[in-house]
Amino acid sequence: MLSVFPPLTPTEAALQSLRDELKGNIFRNVNGLFAKYFEGKPWSVVVQNKLQETKSAKIVSKLSAGVPGIARFDALVEWLAEFQTLFFAVDQATFRFHSQPLSNTGSTARTGIYLETSDLQSVAGSTRVFGEFHHDNAPVMADDDDDILRICERAQQVFKVQSARCFVHGFLVRGTTLELWVFDRSGAYSSERLDLAQRPDLLVRALAGYTLMSDEEAGFNTFVKRLAPGSNSYVTFHEHDKFHLRPELIATADYIVGPGTTCYVASTSTIGEPGTVIKFSWREDEEPTELRLLQRAHERNAWGIIQVLGYQDLVNIADLRQGLHFPQMFVNRTFSCVATTPLGRPIRQFKSIPELLEVLRDLVKALQSLYVNARILHRDVAIKNLIITPQHSADSPKGVLLDFNFALDLDNVPPIEPMVGSDGFMAIGILSGQRHTYRHDLESLFYVFLWIAIANDRVHDEANDILKGMPKTSRLWNWCSMDFGALGQDKAADMSPEGFEGILDEFSSDFASLRGLAKKLHALIFPVRDGKIFTGTETDQVAVQRVYDGMADAFNRSALVF
């Protein structure tokens, strides 16, 4: 069985991206880490007895003394094999250590070590714990060196494969120094540097602990249950609402720090047709804002939005880190699971252009219903948050809005609004610091249409992923930047009458005939006043109705004549 990691050295660009992501979220020398994870456990006595009993004491002593002298990959493989004969019981036959030589960045040979399970059907995946072993006696140098970033990059790879995991254990052996690491959705933290010269048995103790940890102690998401090894996984709300998870994921997170949104396809029986989405995510708010606003939207008969079937908060970062001592505050995220319906196709998977136009028409109506009936703004209209749904009746929507994590209750607006939205789809006014209004949601939907018409990408949801398949000359490259001021200016230039002609020139051949539609939508959202496009918000009810009706009608007419 292969490890989840390719034996490649991450690029400097990848390391810099990770460095930016983890800035302020890495904590070294955290007091209490070894005690929290390795002492006072039901299996701690098992480890201690194994270290002391006559049969194994000599082997433990040999293993402990041999760590500093492991200078070659094959010697490490032999060391781990001997460890396994000592600590892997019969009921742990599905566990094993897998070793893999890593690309060398200097004179030091490095090996990746992974504690894996052969149970490939598990939602948790194969890697339980990972580590790195450096085959030299060089002292540990700087605190923030590339070695740390590389082990963080390995944690990132685990989270890519096991996106719904709560946290991941890791370890790093450099010379006679051992560091234990934990990675969660608020960052990374390590133990103090443990001296193997002074305590030779510490690596053996740590590895033994990793092999004996329960799934929960190892950081797995235990809300996902299984009737038996190899059987289908399921989640249960309120002890009776059971949803069976399908193996395929429809959303994963490719980072460490953040909400880690992960979505599974599910059904109410093991053989039933899937019609539900099970979403795991880590929110920063204390309250479940998404749940509250979705419930309110349904109470007020909002049309074209997902429906909640079940919800449960599971754990938060503060609880996971309880008993540890950090030098500064960290972001306390709450892990939750929500079941929603309907299950649809991503908007990028439209079967025909008329279908896409009808979906966009209904999404305009959905945003209008959300704003007018429920007094809610979505604030994150983007390709990833829009789906095409099967119509069960003539009145049901073809397009539905997902993900209300950033939604705003207009009856409870905070004094300061953070800038929210998805890269590539944020409105010009938001980028310049305006408060969010209904027209910004419509402007973002207009950008969704432009991205699809230009890139015609049926695979990717994120703007940065879509750009990888586009020529460097595309104006859309300027729509993804962390320099929001410059980004707003670039978008405003592209939405000017002259600049928009350049956008139209980029339409793919399949969408070339819809340039006229794009012009109508552009005129509705960016009317020219005093020679400049208007990016503000009209609040007069007639004007509000005009832009909603105008956009829906434009999409509908184009669908009928295409």
C-alpha positions in Angstrom: 0.0 0.0 0.0 1.3 3.4 -0.9 1.6 6.3 1.4 -0.5 9.4 0.8 2.6 11.3 0.2 4.6 11.6 -3.0 8.4 11.5 -2.3 8.9 15.0 -3.7 10.4 18.1 -2.1 7.8 20.8 -1.9 8.5 23.8 -4.1 9.6 27.1 -2.7 6.3 28.6 -3.8 4.4 25.9 -1.9 6.5 26.4 1.2 5.9 30.2 1.0 2.2 29.7 0.7 2.3 27.4 3.7 4.4 29.9 5.6 1.8 32.6 5.0 -1.0 30.3 6.0 0.6 29.3 9.3 1.9 32.7 10.2 1.0 33.3 13.8 -0.5 29.8 14.1 2.6 27.7 14.9 3.4 27.3 18.6 6.7 25.7 19.6 7.6 24.2 23.0 4.1 23.9 24.3 4.0 22.7 27.9 2.0 19.7 28.7 1.9 18.1 25.3 3.6 14.8 26.2 1.5 14.4 29.3 -1.8 15.2 27.6 -1.4 12.7 24.8 0.9 9.9 26.3 0.3 9.8 30.1 -2.7 8.7 32.1 -4.3 6.8 29.3 -5.8 3.3 29.7 -3.0 2.0 27.4 -0.2 3.9 29.3 0.2 0.9 31.7 0.4 -1.4 28.8 3.4 0.5 27.4 5.1 0.7 30.8 4.7 -3.0 31.4 6.1 -3.8 28.0 9.1 -1.6 28.7 9.8 -3.3 32.0 8.8 -7.0 31.5 11.8 -9.3 31.3 11.1 -10.7 27.8 10.9 -7.3 26.1 13.2 -5.1 28.3 16.3 -6.2 26.4 14.7 -5.5 23.0 13.4 -2.1 24.2 16.9 -1.3 25.5 18.4 -2.3 22.1 15.9 -0.2 20.2 16.4 2.8 22.4 20.2 2.7 22.2 20.1 2.1 18.5 18.3 5.3 17.4 21.3 7.7 17.2 23.2 5.2 15.0 20.5 4.8 12.3 22.3 6.3 9.3 20.7 4.5 6.4 17.1 3.9 5.2 17.4 0.1 5.3 18.6 0.3 8.9 15.5 2.4 9.9 13.2 -0.2 8.1 14.8 -3.0 10.2 14.4 -0.9 13.4 10.7 -0.3 12.7 10.2 -4.0 11.9 11.7 -5.1 15.2 9.5 -2.5 17.0 6.4 -3.9 15.3 7.1 -7.4 16.5 7.3 -6.1 20.1 4.3 -3.7 20.2 1.8 -4.8 17.5 -0.7 -7.2 19.0 -2.7 -9.7 17.0 -5.7 -7.4 17.0 -3.5 -4.7 15.5 -2.7 -6.7 12.4 -4.2 -4.0 10.2 -1.6 -1.5 11.4 1.9 -1.2 10.1 4.7 1.3 9.7 5.5 2.4 6.1 8.8 4.1 5.4 9.7 6.2 2.4 12.9 7.9 1.4 12.4 11.6 0.9 14.1 13.9 -1.5 17.2 15.4 0.0 17.5 19.2 0.3 21.1 19.0 1.5 23.6 16.5 2.8 21.1 15.0 5.3 19.2 11.9 4.2 15.6 12.0 5.4 12.9 9.3 5.7 9.2 9.7 6.0 7.5 7.3 8.5 3.7 6.6 8.4 1.7 4.6 10.8 -1.0 3.2 8.5 -4.0 1.0 8.5 -4.8 -1.3 5.6 -8.5 -0.6 6.1 -8.9 1.4 2.9 -12.7 1.6 3.2 -12.4 3.7 6.3 -13.5 7.3 5.9 -10.4 8.2 7.9 -8.1 6.9 5.2 -4.9 5.0 5.7 -2.5 7.3 7.6 -2.9 7.6 11.4 0.4 9.2 12.3 3.3 10.5 10.3 6.8 11.6 11.0 10.3 12.3 9.7 13.6 10.8 10.6 16.8 12.6 9.7 19.8 10.3 9.4 22.5 12.5 11.0 23.5 14.0 14.3 23.3 17.6 13.3 21.9 19.9 16.0 18.5 21.6 15.6 19.1 25.1 14.5 16.5 27.9 13.9 12.9 27.6 15.3 11.3 28.6 12.0 13.3 26.6 9.5 12.3 24.8 6.4 12.4 21.4 8.2 9.3 22.6 10.2 7.6 23.8 7.1 8.2 20.5 5.4 6.6 18.5 8.2 3.7 21.0 8.1 3.4 20.3 4.4 3.1 16.6 5.2 0.3 17.4 7.7 -1.4 19.4 4.9 -1.2 16.3 2.7 -2.9 14.2 5.4 -5.7 16.8 5.6 -6.2 16.7 1.9 -6.9 13.0 2.0 -8.7 13.0 5.4 -10.4 16.4 5.2 -12.9 15.7 7.9 -10.3 14.7 10.5 -10.1 16.6 13.8 -6.4 16.7 14.2 -3.2 14.9 13.1 -0.2 13.7 15.2 3.3 14.0 13.8 6.9 13.6 15.0 10.3 14.8 14.0 13.6 13.1 14.8 16.7 15.1 14.1 20.0 13.8 15.6 19.2 13.0 19.2 16.3 15.4 19.4 12.6 14.3 19.2 9.8 16.8 18.7 6.1 15.7 18.9 3.7 17.7 16.8 -0.1 18.1 16.6 -1.9 19.8 13.7 -5.5 21.0 13.7 -7.6 23.6 11.9 -6.2 26.4 14.0 -2.6 25.7 13.3 0.3 23.5 14.6 2.0 23.1 18.0 5.0 21.0 19.2 6.3 19.7 22.4 9.6 20.9 23.9 12.6 19.3 22.3 13.0 15.9 23.9 16.6 14.8 24.4 17.0 11.1 23.3 20.6 11.1 24.7 19.1 11.8 28.2 16.0 9.7 27.7 16.7 7.0 25.0 13.4 5.3 25.5 11.2 8.3 24.6 10.9 7.5 20.8 9.9 3.9 21.7 7.4 5.2 24.2 5.9 7.7 21.7 5.6 5.3 18.8 4.1 2.7 21.2 1.6 5.3 22.3 0.6 6.2 18.7 0.0 2.5 18.0 -2.3 2.1 21.0 -4.3 5.3 20.7 -8.0 5.1 20.1 -9.4 6.7 16.9 -10.5 9.7 19.0 -7.1 10.1 20.6 -5.4 9.8 17.2 -7.6 12.7 15.9 -10.2 10.9 13.8 -13.7 12.1 13.3 -15.6 9.6 15.4 -19.0 11.1 14.6 -18.7 9.0 11.5 -19.6 5.4 12.6 -19.4 2.0 11.1 -21.4 -1.1 12.0 -18.3 -3.3 11.3 -14.9 -3.1 9.7 -15.3 -2.8 6.0 -18.9 -1.8 6.2 -20.5 1.5 5.0 -20.0 4.6 7.2 -22.9 6.6 8.5 -23.8 9.6 10.8 -26.8 9.8 13.1 -28.6 12.9 14.4 -30.8 12.7 17.5 -30.3 8.9 17.6 -32.7 8.2 14.8 -31.9 10.3 11.7 -29.3 8.0 10.1 -27.5 9.0 6.9 -25.3 6.5 5.0 -22.1 8.1 3.5 -21.0 7.2 0.0 -17.2 7.0 -0.6 -17.1 10.0 -3.0 -16.4 13.4 -1.6 -18.0 16.5 -3.3 -15.9 19.0 -1.4 -12.5 18.8 0.4 -10.1 21.3 1.9 -6.4 21.4 0.7 -5.1 23.5 3.6 -4.5 23.1 7.3 -5.8 26.4 8.9 -9.4 27.3 8.1 -12.9 25.9 8.1 -11.8 22.6 6.4 -15.2 22.2 4.7 -15.8 18.6 3.7 -19.0 17.3 2.0 -20.1 13.7 1.5 -22.9 12.3 -0.6 -25.4 10.4 1.6 -28.7 8.5 1.5 -31.2 7.4 4.2 -30.5 3.7 3.4 -27.5 1.7 2.3 -29.1 1.0 -1.1 -31.2 4.1 -1.5 -30.6 6.8 -4.1 -28.4 9.6 -2.6 -30.3 12.8 -2.1 -28.5 14.4 0.9 -25.2 16.2 1.6 -23.3 15.7 4.9 -21.1 18.7 5.5 -18.4 18.9 8.2 -16.8 22.3 8.8 -15.0 24.4 11.5 -16.6 27.8 12.1 -15.1 30.7 14.0 -18.5 32.0 15.4 -19.7 30.7 18.7 -23.2 30.5 17.4 -24.1 28.2 14.4 -24.9 31.2 12.1 -25.5 29.1 9.0 -28.1 26.9 10.8 -29.9 29.8 12.4 -30.1 31.8 9.1 -31.2 28.7 7.1 -34.0 28.0 9.6 -35.1 31.7 9.5 -35.0 31.7 5.7 -37.3 28.6 5.5 -39.6 30.1 8.2 -40.0 33.1 5.9 -40.5 31.0 2.8 -37.3 31.9 1.0 -37.1 30.0 -2.3 -34.1 28.3 -3.9 -32.0 27.5 -0.9 -30.9 24.3 0.8 -32.9 22.7 3.6 -31.4 21.5 6.8 -32.3 17.9 7.8 -30.0 17.5 10.8 -27.3 19.4 12.7 -24.9 18.8 15.6 -21.9 20.6 17.1 -19.1 18.1 17.8 -16.1 19.7 19.4 -14.1 22.9 19.4 -10.4 23.7 19.3 -10.3 24.9 22.9 -11.5 21.5 24.1 -9.0 19.7 22.0 -6.2 21.8 23.3 -7.4 21.7 26.9 -4.6 21.3 29.5 -1.9 22.8 27.2 -0.3 26.1 27.8 0.0 28.5 24.8 2.0 31.8 24.8 -0.9 33.6 23.1 -4.5 33.3 22.0 -5.5 31.0 19.2 -8.6 30.9 17.0 -11.2 28.8 18.7 -13.1 27.0 15.9 -16.1 24.7 16.4 -16.5 21.5 14.5 -20.0 20.8 13.3 -21.9 18.4 11.0 -25.0 19.4 9.0 -27.2 17.3 6.7 -28.9 19.2 3.9 -31.0 18.6 0.8 -31.2 18.6 -2.1 -28.2 16.9 -3.6 -27.4 18.5 -6.9 -24.7 18.9 -9.6 -22.1 21.7 -9.3 -23.2 24.5 -11.6 -20.0 24.0 -13.7 -21.5 20.6 -14.7 -24.3 22.0 -16.8 -25.5 19.7 -19.5 -26.4 22.4 -22.0 -26.1 26.2 -22.2 -29.9 26.6 -22.0 -29.9 24.6 -18.8 -27.1 26.9 -17.4 -29.1 30.0 -18.3 -32.3 28.7 -16.6 -30.2 27.8 -13.5 -28.8 31.3 -13.4 -32.3 32.8 -13.8 -33.5 30.8 -10.8 -30.5 31.8 -8.8 -31.4 35.5 -9.3 -34.9 34.6 -8.0 -33.4 32.8 -5.1 -31.2 35.8 -4.1 -34.3 38.0 -4.5 -36.4 35.8 -2.3 -33.6 35.5 0.3 -33.3 39.3 0.4 -37.0 40.4 0.2 -38.7 37.6 2.1 -36.0 36.6 4.7 -34.0 39.8 4.9 -30.7 37.8 4.4 -27.7 38.4 2.2 -25.7 35.5 1.0 -22.3 37.3 0.7 -20.4 34.4 -0.9 -22.0 33.9 -4.3 -19.3 31.8 -6.2 -19.2 28.8 -8.5 -18.5 26.5 -5.5 -21.7 27.6 -3.7 -24.2 27.1 -6.6 -25.8 23.8 -7.7 -28.2 22.5 -10.3 -31.0 20.4 -8.8 -33.5 17.9 -10.3 -36.9 19.5 -10.6 -39.6 17.7 -8.8 -42.3 20.1 -9.9 -42.7 23.1 -12.3 -42.4 25.4 -9.3 -39.2 24.0 -7.9 -35.9 25.8 -8.6 -33.3 24.5 -11.0 -30.6 26.4 -9.2 -30.0 26.4 -5.5 -27.8 28.5 -3.1 -25.4 26.6 -0.8 -23.1 27.5 2.1 -24.5 30.2 4.4 -21.4 30.5 6.6 -20.9 34.1 5.6 -24.6 35.1 5.3 -25.8 38.3 6.9 -29.0 38.8 8.9 -30.1 42.3 8.0 -32.1 42.6 11.2 -28.9 42.1 13.2 -26.1 43.8 11.4 -22.8 44.1 13.4 -21.3 47.6 13.7 -18.2 46.4 11.8 -18.5 43.9 8.9 -15.5 41.9 8.0 -14.7 41.6 4.3 -16.0 38.2 3.2 -16.4 36.4 -0.1 -14.5 34.1 -2.5 -11.5 35.0 -4.6 -12.4 36.0 -8.1 -16.1 36.7 -7.4 -16.1 39.6 -4.9 -17.9 42.8 -5.9 -16.1 46.0 -6.6 -17.8 47.8 -3.7 -16.9 45.2 -1.2 -13.2 45.4 -2.3 -13.3 49.1 -1.7 -14.8 48.7 1.8 -18.5 49.2 1.3 -21.0 47.4 3.4 -22.6 44.4 1.8 -25.9 45.0 0.0 -28.2 43.0 -2.3 -26.5 44.4 -5.5 -23.2 42.9 -4.4 -24.7 39.4 -4.4 -26.0 40.0 -7.9 -22.7 41.4 -9.1 -21.0 38.2 -7.8 -23.5 36.1 -9.7 -22.7 38.1 -12.8 -19.0 37.3 -12.3 -20.0 33.6 -12.0 -21.5 33.9 -15.5 -18.4 35.6 -16.9 -16.0 33.0 -15.4 -18.0 30.2 -16.9 -18.4 31.9 -20.3 -14.7 32.7 -20.5 -13.0 29.6 -19.0 -15.8 27.0 -19.7 -14.1 24.9 -17.0 -16.2 21.8 -16.1 -13.8 20.5 -13.5 -12.8 23.3 -11.0 -14.8 25.4 -8.6 -12.1 27.7 -7.2 -11.0 30.7 -9.3 -7.3 30.1 -8.7 -7.7 26.5 -10.0 -9.6 27.7 -13.0 -6.8 30.2 -13.9 -4.2 27.4 -14.1 -5.8 26.3 -17.4 -6.1 29.9 -18.8 -3.6 32.0 -20.8 -1.5 34.4 -18.8 -3.0 37.2 -21.0 -6.5 36.7 -19.6 -7.8 39.7 -17.6 -9.2 37.3 -15.0 -5.7 36.8 -13.6 -6.0 40.3 -12.1 -9.2 39.2 -10.4 -7.5 37.1 -7.8 -5.2 39.0 -5.4 -4.8 39.7 -1.7 -4.2 43.4 -2.6 -7.9 44.3 -2.4 -7.4 47.9 -3.3 -5.6 47.1 -6.6 -8.0 44.3 -7.2 -11.0 46.6 -7.0 -9.3 49.1 -9.4 -8.6 46.3 -11.9 -12.1 45.0 -11.8 -13.6 48.5 -12.1 -11.4 49.1 -15.2 -12.6 45.8 -16.7 -16.2 46.7 -16.0 -15.8 50.1 -17.7 -17.5 50.3 -21.1 -14.1 50.1 -22.8 -12.6 47.5 -20.5 -15.7 45.3 -20.8 -15.2 44.9 -24.5 -11.9 43.2 -23.6 -13.8 40.8 -21.3 -16.3 40.0 -24.1 -13.4 39.2 -26.4 -12.3 36.4 -24.1 -15.6 34.5 -24.3 -15.0 30.9 -25.3 -16.4 29.8 -28.6 -19.4 28.0 -27.0 -20.5 31.2 -25.3 -19.6 33.7 -28.1 -23.3 34.1 -29.0 -24.1 35.2 -25.5 -22.1 38.4 -25.7 -25.3 40.3 -26.1 -26.7 38.8 -22.9 -23.5 39.8 -21.1 -24.0 43.4 -22.3 -27.6 43.5 -21.0 -26.5 42.2 -17.6 -23.6 44.6 -17.5 -25.9 47.6 -18.2 -28.3 46.5 -15.4 -25.5 46.1 -12.8 -23.1 48.9 -13.9 -25.2 51.7 -15.3 -23.1 54.6 -16.6 -23.7 57.9 -14.8 -21.7 61.0 -15.6 -19.5 59.0 -17.8 -18.5 56.5 -15.1 -20.0 53.1 -14.1 -22.1 53.2 -11.0 -21.0 50.7 -8.3 -23.2 51.9 -5.5 -26.5 50.5 -4.4 -30.0 51.9 -5.2 -32.4 51.3 -2.3 -35.6 52.6 -4.0 -38.0 49.6 -4.2 -38.7 50.2 -7.9 -35.0 50.2 -8.7 -34.4 47.1 -6.6 -37.2 45.3 -8.4 -35.9 46.5 -11.8 -32.5 44.9 -11.4 -33.8 41.6 -10.1 -36.5 41.3 -12.7 -34.1 42.5 -15.4 -31.4 39.9 -14.7 -33.9 37.0 -14.4 -35.7 38.1 -17.6 -32.4 38.4 -19.5 -31.3 34.9 -18.6 -34.7 33.5 -19.3 -35.0 35.1 -22.8 -31.6 33.9 -23.8 -32.4 30.4 -22.6 -35.5 30.4 -24.8 -33.8 31.5 -28.0 -30.4 29.8 -27.7 
